[in-house]
Amino acid sequence: MVLLLPYGYRERGEMIRALVIDDEKPSRDELKFLLTEIEGLEISGEAGDGIEAVKLIAKLEPDIIFLDVQMPELSGIDLAENIQSMKNKPYIVFSTAYDSFAIKAFDLGAIDYILKPYSRDRIRKSIEKYKEFAAEGTGELADQLNEILTLYKNKERKTGFSRITVVKGENFHPLRPEDIVAVIAAGKKTRVVALNEEFEDHNTITHFEEILPKEIFFRSHRSYLINLDYIKKIGIWFNNTYQLTMENLDEKVPVSRSRVHDFRQLMSIE
């Protein structure tokens, strides 16, 4: 068992030191603004990626970190696993956009998380929760964190691929499945739309459907395979079907009549 003890809990009157870790600056800025409203807490620093965060945690020794789950290079889950080997460990509050797998995993126990967009009340509750666990000791919390890490690692193993490699020009580009917004059939090529870039690949859309995790990817139409976590809006279309607005994709994505029933179940549409 790994014993998860925060950097020495602040005695009454001392400031709680927080570190914000997120690869998106607007998210970091929003969270920092909300944290500045909390009396008795100071922001020690911020990091835009997991590698930078490892260095800052060792240097700044924060009491609590707010850690984005989905980051490039070193994900929040990978970073949390890395932290467990450190002598002194900060209390971790995971932050995530709505991710059905993450929510189910975190709801298994006392592991704390906040959803984007952030809520003042929810952040305040996270600080209160930190104080409770810091005062009581957190051995049970460590066990639950290890369970979360195991669940994520098992998810990756079930997928079979932690990286998908596509070609652009003369270079190979590895992509994490969770960073792929949609895969679109386009004639003899297949478009792979990622968070920050788009690629063309020679593999078929069916190939991607077979290798990408079925927990988050859905074949909404013969020409579209989408990441459910990047749906921004579900619009009603003709014949009781839907058109989807996706992150980082200008075109609307159709849900064909043959896929409507499964889509409604996945999205809990009554």
N, C-alpha and C positions, 0 to 999 in steps of 0.2 A: 504494500500500500504506500502510495506517495502522500506524505502529509503536506497539505497546502496551507501554509501559514503566511499571512500577509506580512509585509515589512511592518515591524513593530507597531501595533495599533497606537494611534496618537493618544497621548494622555489628554485629559480635559484641558482645553485652552490651547492645545497645539493644532496646527493646520493639517488637514488631510491633503496629501499630495496626489494629484491625478495626472495621468498621461493619456492623451487622445491619439488613437491609431486608426487611420482610415486613408485609403489611397485617393479619395475624392476631397479636394480642399473645401468645397461648399459644405459638405457634411461635417468636416472638422470644425469649420467656422461656426456652423449652427450649434453644434454640441458644446463648443467652448463658450459661446455666448450664454447658453442655458446654465452651464456649470458655474459661470461667474456670479450667478444670482444666488448661489447656495452659500450661506454663511459658514465659515469654518473650513472652506475648501479652497485650495489654490491649484492652478494648472501649472505643473512643473515643466511640461513640454508637449510636443506633438510630433508624430511621425507619419510619413506618407507611404511607407511600405514596411513589411515585416522585418527586413534585414536592418533597416535603420532603427526600428523599434527595439530589436535585441540589444543594440549598443546603448540606446537611451535608457532602457530598463536597468542595465548594469551601472550606468553612470549616474542616473538621477534617483534611483531607488524609490519609485513611486509606491504609494500605499495601494492605489487602485488604478486599473487601466480600463479604458473603454475601447474594445477591440472589434474592428469590423471583421466579419466572417469571411467575406469574399474580397481578397486582394490578390494582385498579380505576384508572381515569383514565390513569395512565402505567404500562404493564406493565413487567416486568423486561427484556423484549427491547427495548422502546422506550427504556428508561433506558440499557441497555447501548449502544445506538446513539448516544444523546445523549452518553454519556461519551467516545465516540471523538473528539468535537470539542473535548474539554478538553485543555489544555496538559499537565497532569499527570494520569495515569490510574491508578487502583487496579487491582490484580489482581482478577478477578471469579471468584467461585465461585457458580454458579447453584444454587438450591435449588428442588425441585419435588416435589409428590406424584406418584405414578406416572402418567406421561403418555407414552404410546407414541411420539408424535411427537418429544417432547423427548429421550427416551432415544436414539432412533435418530439424531437430529441431533447430540447431544453425543458419542455414541460414534464419530462420524466422525473425531475427532482428539483433541487433547490438552486441549480445553476441559473444565474441571473442573465437576463438579456433585455435589450430595448429595441423597439421597432422603429424603422424610419418611415415617415417623418417623425421626429422626436416629440415626446410629450413632456412638459415640465413636471407634471405629477409623477410620471413613470420614472424619470431621472431621480427625483427626490426620494422615491421609494427605494431605488437602487442604492442610494447613499445610506439610507437607514438600514437596509439589509446588510450592507457592508459592515456597519457599526456593530450590528448584532452578531454576525459571524466572527468578526475580529475580537469581540469581547469574550465569546464563548469557546473559541477554538474551532478549527474547520476540518477536522479529519474526515467527517462524513462528506463534506463538500468535495474534498479531494477525490474520494471514491466515485462520486457522481460525475466529476469532471473527467476522470479516467474512462467512465462508461461512455460519455459523449464522444471522446476521442476515438474510442473503439468502434462506436457506431459509424462515425464518419469514415474510418479506415475500412471497415467492412463494406460500406457503401461503394467506396472506390474499387475494392476487390471484385464486388458483384458486377460493377460496370465493366471491369476488365481493362479499362483504359483510363488512366489519370490524365493523359494528354492526347489530343488529336492533332496530327501533323498535316498541314496543308502546304501547298506550294504557291509562291508568288514570284514571278520572274525567275531568277536563278537560285532563289533561296527557299529553304524550308522554314515554316513558321509553326512552332508548337502552340496549341491552344488548349486551355482548360475547358472541359465541357461546360462548366457553369458560366464561362465567359461568352459562350455562343448564344446569340439571340435567336437565330433562325437559319435553317438550311432550305434553299429554294432551288427547285429544278428549273433550269434555263436552257432549253434545247439540249445540246450534247454536253453541256457543262453544268456544274452545280455551284450555285453561289453559297458561300458560307459567310454569314453576317455575324461578326463579333462585336464586342462593345465599342472598340475604337477603330476597327478596320473591316474591310470586306475582301474576301478572297474568292477565286474561282478554282474549282477542283475537278479532276477527271472522274472521281468516284460518283456513283449514283446516289440519289437521295435515299434509296432503300438501304444502301450500304451504311449511311450515317444513322438511319433509324435503327439498324441492328446493333451498332456499337455505342451509341449514346445512351445515357441512363434513362430508363423508361419512367422513373419517378418524376422527372421534370420535363421530358420531351414528348410531344404529342404530334401525331401526323394529322393535322387538321384538314388536309386536302391532299390530293395526289401530288401536288407540286410544292407543298409546304410542310416542313417539320419545324415546330416552334418550341422554344423554351417557355414553359408556362410562367416562370418567375418574372418574365419581362413583358407580360401583357399590361398595358396601361389602361386600355378601355375596351369594353365589349359592346359593340353596337348591334342592334337588331337589324337584320337584313330581310329580304323577301323570302317567302315560303318557310318562315320560322327558322331561318338559319342566322348566322352571325358574321359580322366583320370585325376583325380585331385590330386595334392600334397597338403597335409594339414599340418598345424602346429602340432607338437608333435605326429605325426602318421607316422610310417615307411612305411606302405603299401599304394599303390595307391588306390584311390576311384573311381569306375566306375560311369559313368552317363549312364543309360540304354537308349535304343532307344526311349522308350515310354516317357522318361522324358526330352529328349533333347530340345524339343520346349520350355517347361516351364523354363528350365535352361537358355537357351539363352535369354529369355525375362528378367528373373531376373538379369542376369549379363550384360544386354545391349550389347549382341554380335550380330553384324550386319550380 
